[in-house]
Amino acid sequence: MTDNPSALDDVPNRPKLKDCVRRMAHALERTSDAPWIDAQRLAGLATGMTTAQLIAHGERQLDIATHDQLKGLLARRAAGEPLAYILGNAGFWRYELSISTAVLIPRPETETLVELALEHLPHDAALRVADLGTGSGAIAVTLAAERPAWHITATDIEPSAIAIARTNADRYELRNIAFRVGDWLAAIDQEYFDAIVANPPYVAEDDPHLADPGLAAEPRRALVAADHGWADLKLIADQAPAALNAGGLLMLEHGLSQGPYLQSALEAAGFESIETLKDASGHPRVTRGYLTNLRRARCPRFGRMDSAS
Ligand SMILES: C[S@@+](CC[C@H](N)C(=O)[O-])C[C@H]1O[C@@H](n2cnc3c(N)ncnc32)[C@H](O)[C@@H]1O
């Protein structure tokens, strides 16, 4: 919370735009890591101006309705509501994505998973790639846009998340994405892939950070997994072989301490060339393995795991 949530209350009836932005930035200093950017983005939302226009027209006096709108936006942000939910938009890779409270706000560290997938998989082959738990479609949309030869299948258990992901695919006129609603691998039963990628929930139920107003605004199902944050990673590692073609790649984002557990789970599931890779901040963030063991690939999904179909 800010010390001064009503920072715009005691300004003249028709305040100057630049004064409002300055007061908002000061009011957001304790809530936000980037108070000036937040203030400019909120002012841009209320006025329809770009940042450059806000600066160029700083002397302009606001009308009462816009001033009132800004007060409302400032109160929401000062109470800890994430900027992306207020704007309905978030940047990921080089794309602007529509966002609602039905989906996780895409994180910069997830760009590591995208970067590795783009780097490690053949660019021009007609690969089939699944993005499990797609949320806003951040991973799926980026892969589909960056690699038009690939065919992406994006899944989520939440129909409302799939609706947002579809909007984002439409926004970039992507025709190489299909969507499925369902529970992890069950959503793609009888389909086979050259690669499966996912950023599943991996936060423990009792993680104190969940009380942070920013995280509390996000869907709990997008963040929290049972068994101390481990259940969904483990389940995907166990089930993925049945949906992968021989030689297929599984790549999972995870929490900082989960790499060694995930490596063991991938090994037990028959993956090879297993490696945990770091994000841009140097934290272990993505673990991947290849399914070179042919007997494991394309097994009956929810039955025996030791005979090829
Ligand atoms: C951490 S979010 C990742 C969203 C997006 N892929 C990203 O990286 O920004 C996890 C996503 O998994 C979905 N999810 C949770 N449980 C699921 C399940 N059992 N089956 C499929 N998706 C699930 C959530 O709805 C959420 O969209």
The ligand as an SDF file (V2000), in Angstrom:
LIG
                    3D

 27 29  0  0  0  0  0  0  0  0999 V2000
    2.3290  -21.0840  -14.3990 C   0  0  0  0  0  0  0  0  0  0  0  0
    0.9010  -20.9190  -15.4260 S   0  0  0  0  0  0  0  0  0  0  0  0
    1.7120  -20.7900  -17.0110 C   0  0  0  0  0  0  0  0  0  0  0  0
    0.9390  -19.9890  -18.0400 C   0  0  0  0  0  0  0  0  0  0  0  0
    1.7480  -19.7240  -19.3130 C   0  0  0  0  0  0  0  0  0  0  0  0
    2.1670  -20.9700  -19.9320 N   0  0  0  0  0  0  0  0  0  0  0  0
    2.9370  -18.8630  -19.0160 C   0  0  0  0  0  0  0  0  0  0  0  0
    4.0670  -19.3900  -19.0200 O   0  0  0  0  0  0  0  0  0  0  0  0
    2.7750  -17.6510  -18.8030 O   0  0  0  0  0  0  0  0  0  0  0  0
    0.2760  -22.5700  -15.4090 C   0  0  0  0  0  0  0  0  0  0  0  0
   -0.9380  -22.8290  -16.2740 C   0  0  0  0  0  0  0  0  0  0  0  0
   -1.2770  -24.2100  -16.1220 O   0  0  0  0  0  0  0  0  0  0  0  0
   -2.6900  -24.3340  -16.0810 C   0  0  0  0  0  0  0  0  0  0  0  0
   -3.0130  -25.5740  -15.3670 N   0  0  0  0  0  0  0  0  0  0  0  0
   -3.0810  -25.7850  -14.0220 C   0  0  0  0  0  0  0  0  0  0  0  0
   -3.4140  -27.0660  -13.7690 N   0  0  0  0  0  0  0  0  0  0  0  0
   -3.5760  -27.6720  -14.9620 C   0  0  0  0  0  0  0  0  0  0  0  0
   -3.9080  -29.0110  -15.3620 C   0  0  0  0  0  0  0  0  0  0  0  0
   -4.1810  -29.9530  -14.4460 N   0  0  0  0  0  0  0  0  0  0  0  0
   -3.9680  -29.2870  -16.6730 N   0  0  0  0  0  0  0  0  0  0  0  0
   -3.7140  -28.3170  -17.6010 C   0  0  0  0  0  0  0  0  0  0  0  0
   -3.3870  -27.0400  -17.2940 N   0  0  0  0  0  0  0  0  0  0  0  0
   -3.3170  -26.7350  -15.9840 C   0  0  0  0  0  0  0  0  0  0  0  0
   -3.1590  -23.0850  -15.3840 C   0  0  0  0  0  0  0  0  0  0  0  0
   -4.5330  -22.8350  -15.6720 O   0  0  0  0  0  0  0  0  0  0  0  0
   -2.1860  -22.0470  -15.9250 C   0  0  0  0  0  0  0  0  0  0  0  0
   -2.7040  -21.4290  -17.0800 O   0  0  0  0  0  0  0  0  0  0  0  0
  1  2  1  0
  2  3  1  0
  2 10  1  0
  3  4  1  0
  4  5  1  0
  5  6  1  0
  5  7  1  0
  7  8  2  0
  7  9  1  0
 10 11  1  0
 11 12  1  0
 11 26  1  0
 12 13  1  0
 13 14  1  0
 13 24  1  0
 14 15  1  0
 14 23  1  0
 15 16  2  0
 16 17  1  0
 17 18  1  0
 17 23  2  0
 18 19  1  0
 18 20  2  0
 20 21  1  0
 21 22  2  0
 22 23  1  0
 24 25  1  0
 24 26  1  0
 26 27  1  0
M  CHG  2   2   1   9  -1
M  END
$$$$
